[in-house]
Amino acid sequence: MKWSQFFSTSIGKKLLVGATGFFLCTFLIVHLAGNFSLMKDDGGQAFNLYADFMGHNLLIQALAWGLKAVIVIHAFLAIQLTIRNQKARPVKYAVKPGNKTSSWFSRQMAIMGSILLIFIVIHLANFWWKMHYGGIPTSVYDGKKVGDLYTVVWKAFGKVELVALYVVGMIALAFHLVHGFKSSMQTFGFNHPKYNGMINFIGLWIFGILIPALFALIPVYIYFNKI
Ligand code: HEM
């Protein structure tokens, strides 16, 4: 079987969804670490210099475009798989009680994934688009002129509607990652009593609770500390 044929099968698509999902999980850790400097009380210096470096480093820019492609591939294949699964099971799970949990999870993944996709589009329009194409104010640090993305973000999170949208987005992220992380591990064959406890722990506590909670903390912190 050719690779192109393999990736048009359900198992091939599932593998790609798992691999792209895993890549997106690693991006979230780096993104969270970088965003934490938004809460540093230095008038935005650390965050703006970090954003300027990320925005001008060629390798990171290539990765950033790859990242957007990965998000599109992940969402597209996941939607295709969901539609395929629904078509393959027209009688729903009422006749298959054993499948109730997995059907609930896949429906939940589709709903939370869709909310996340809407969140990401609004998020990119608010910050990434403004930073690269919208013309934002600038600041000068040690003679170096850089975009003042810090002020853009702080102003944006002064609005309670946007903070609420981020909190809802992070709840969707939490649900999506609890099942998504475990599912991607299982797709890669990590389904053994020796590792399952650790995989469930990381899926629930790190990706399902800690990471979404810390992401949600940033807009909430900014809202309550706005100038
Ligand atoms: C809630 C806290 C978050 C804050 C404050 C935040 C902030 C930012 C900012 C300021 C940028 C623009 C950086 C630049 O273009 O140089 C950005 C880009 C981005 N964010 Fe977030 N983000 C948050 C959460 C998330 C989450 C949860 C996701 C994914 C589910 C996400 C996905 C992205 C993506 C894909 C980009 C584009 C990256 C790039 O092109 O380099 N962000 N974020």
Boltz pocket constraint, residues with backbone or C-beta under 6 A from the ligand:
constraints:
  - pocket:
      binder: B
      contacts: [[A, 31], [A, 35], [A, 38], [A, 51], [A, 54], [A, 55], [A, 60], [A, 64], [A, 65], [A, 67], [A, 116], [A, 120], [A, 123], [A, 124], [A, 127], [A, 128], [A, 129], [A, 131], [A, 132], [A, 149], [A, 153], [A, 166], [A, 173], [A, 215], [A, 216], [A, 218], [A, 219]]
      max_distance: 6.0
